[in-house]
Amino acid sequence: MGTVTIDEYSDRNEAELARQRVSRRSLLRTVAAGYAYAQFQTAQAAFAAGGGTTGQAGVVVSGRHISFVPAADGVLKAAMAVTAQLVSKTGTLPAKLRAFVDVGTAPGQYGTEVEAEIQHLVGRYAIPGGPIGSQFYVKATVGNMRHGVVHHYRIRLSDGTVSGDAHFTTAPARTSVVPAPFTFTAFADVGTNTAPTDPKYAWNQNPKSVTAAAGTWPAGVFDNNSYLPDDPIAGLNGTDKRPAMTQTLLLATQQPVFTLLAGDICYANPSGSGLPADDTTALTRIAPKGKNLYNPYVWDVFLNQIEPLASSTPWMFATGNHDMEPIYGDHGYGGHRSRLDFPDNGPKGCPSVYRFIYGNVGFVSADANELSAELRTNAGYSGGKQVKWLEKTLKEWRTEKAGQIDFIVAFFHQCAYSTTNNHASDGGVRDALDPLFSKYQVDLVVQGHNHLLERTDPIRYGRKTRSAPDGATIHPAKEGVTYICVGSGGRPRYPFREAPGPKAPAPKGVKPAGPQKLPSGERYRGYKPPGGKNSKENNTENIVNSYVWSAEKIETKPAGHKTGTRVPETIDWSQVRYDGYAFIAVDVVPAAKGARTTLTVRSLADALPGTKQPYSEIDRFTLSRTAGHAAID
């Protein structure tokens, strides 16, 4: 039996709903019965805190976020995509309600009015106990602005509702002048530290329970709060019990011009395999066999969580396995079209594949779900179009646009290179992208999926070219691609590989020696292994018992989804390993043609125990090129 895609699941669900004659009106009545009012209370508090004023309809604006608007060639327009959520007590909106984005040069001085579209995102599963969703999003693209200028904006509704003031800066114009230095930030696997309210659970459970009385799901079902007690950051005696929320605020301290999120955005689908949705066993945290848990209202919490930064700084998203949402079609990304703003300059039918150019750096978002050997739900949906488009883009940037683009940064979810115990490396992603990235000299690859931070030495065509410790300067034109996993955005952390043995086998014929006999340990600036010189962990770059996913043999897991198989491998490229919560800040310094231009990556750990600091730099390396000389033969 072949792999069933998420689009086939969606089609089957629509057919079943048609047979059941479930009407849109009955769906809205069900939603309005409880969910809408519960979510309105949270949204109203955030709206008021942001300076909003409610109009006659009793609707509030929440979760504002913005994204760049690139042209077909990736050049950023003097424009910004603005999206926000509209929430009411009833779960409905007045039939003739209209929305506008007012833009101006200062708070209260809005000289431009852009009418926004109000999109109604509706979803329901035919399975009894399956999730239902009814959410409204305001979407507008504000254009005809000046490049590199601060613009203030607010969202206004025709009933008199007005949001508080927010602001953004449009991308600088592409001219012959050397671009100014800039910083961007990146992380992945974020989630939320608050679950959406569930009134059904609140009404049906023991009222003496604090959790039930509050009307929230138990910890770890639709939030991140399943941290183990011994987690030094988020655990029982940890330094930061809410790392997902904290890191969004820490990103702001770096004053980024934008943020990349490399997939697994909010975990509305905590099961993460794209199977049909069924919440009948959600209280146990485990979906029924062949199903996924799914709660669309996690998005409400997430968008409010990131609004303090995302309302003023563009966020650019890639998709991960937990973003294949089983209540919507379009490869599970149908809801993302309403909630987010993916640029539409990628290959047709690949919503989260796109490109943009900022300063002297080209950025490309890939969809690793389509390439993954580990998780097969969305494998191959583009029929090869994504990889062909990626090669065309990289070739263009390293030939005809090589005088303008010095660095290339790719970001996506599943790791081409990682050594964690849970997912390690994905051979499907590696086989598809490593040859392209090596050939076209991609400089930096930002990955997620593994819930920790790990950086490789530079790699070309699957082989390490040199050791690049903390503080190193790498010349990617000759030395290859640096891969960094930043799946440390707030979701409960993953361990590195245990000691070689039956559960963590080395390849056939490989005999561990010295430190390689030990469990994989952490390896970052300032880390002191327990036991000192007598440490019982492997802190080298060499690990004999890592593994890579292969699609040569496909298995069906007990949960019902299809996966590839693990193939043991020996690696020598794991330079930095941090088993905690962290993000990266990347400082780019452009230069005149012929001069040295740099891209410096700083890894910043959240609330590292013992430092008494909100974050600590645990690694830094610099990529160096000659400006205007990035062409390849």
KARA-V894723 format. One record per run of one state. SS is the DSSP state (h for helix, s for strand, l for the rest). FROM is the first residue (numbers start at 1). LEN is the number of residues. If there is no record, write none. Layout:
ss=SS from=FROM len=LEN
ss=SS from=FROM len=LEN
//
This chain:
ss=l from=1 len=5
ss=h from=6 len=15
ss=l from=21 len=3
ss=h from=24 len=9
ss=l from=33 len=2
ss=h from=35 len=15
ss=l from=50 len=3
ss=s from=53 len=1
ss=l from=54 len=6
ss=s from=60 len=11
ss=l from=71 len=4
ss=s from=75 len=13
ss=l from=88 len=11
ss=s from=99 len=8
ss=l from=107 len=2
ss=s from=109 len=16
ss=l from=125 len=7
ss=s from=132 len=11
ss=l from=143 len=7
ss=s from=150 len=8
ss=l from=158 len=4
ss=s from=162 len=1
ss=l from=163 len=3
ss=s from=166 len=4
ss=l from=170 len=12
ss=s from=182 len=6
ss=l from=188 len=9
ss=s from=197 len=1
ss=l from=198 len=1
ss=h from=199 len=6
ss=l from=205 len=5
ss=h from=210 len=5
ss=l from=215 len=1
ss=s from=216 len=1
ss=l from=217 len=26
ss=h from=243 len=11
ss=l from=254 len=4
ss=s from=258 len=5
ss=l from=263 len=13
ss=s from=276 len=2
ss=l from=278 len=4
ss=h from=282 len=3
ss=l from=285 len=6
ss=s from=291 len=2
ss=l from=293 len=5
ss=h from=298 len=13
ss=l from=311 len=3
ss=s from=314 len=5
ss=l from=319 len=2
ss=h from=321 len=3
ss=l from=324 len=6
ss=h from=330 len=3
ss=l from=333 len=1
ss=h from=334 len=6
ss=l from=340 len=14
ss=s from=354 len=5
ss=l from=359 len=2
ss=s from=361 len=5
ss=l from=366 len=2
ss=h from=368 len=3
ss=l from=371 len=4
ss=s from=375 len=1
ss=l from=376 len=9
ss=h from=385 len=13
ss=l from=398 len=9
ss=s from=407 len=5
ss=l from=412 len=8
ss=s from=420 len=1
ss=l from=421 len=4
ss=s from=425 len=2
ss=h from=427 len=13
ss=l from=440 len=4
ss=s from=444 len=4
ss=l from=448 len=5
ss=s from=453 len=4
ss=l from=457 len=2
ss=s from=459 len=2
ss=l from=461 len=2
ss=s from=463 len=2
ss=l from=465 len=8
ss=s from=473 len=2
ss=l from=475 len=1
ss=h from=476 len=4
ss=l from=480 len=1
ss=s from=481 len=6
ss=l from=487 len=9
ss=s from=496 len=1
ss=l from=497 len=4
ss=s from=501 len=1
ss=l from=502 len=2
ss=s from=504 len=1
ss=l from=505 len=9
ss=h from=514 len=4
ss=l from=518 len=1
ss=s from=519 len=2
ss=l from=521 len=2
ss=s from=523 len=1
ss=l from=524 len=8
ss=h from=532 len=3
ss=l from=535 len=2
ss=s from=537 len=2
ss=l from=539 len=4
ss=s from=543 len=14
ss=l from=557 len=5
ss=s from=562 len=10
ss=l from=572 len=2
ss=s from=574 len=5
ss=l from=579 len=3
ss=s from=582 len=8
ss=l from=590 len=6
ss=s from=596 len=11
ss=l from=607 len=8
ss=s from=615 len=12
ss=l from=627 len=7
//
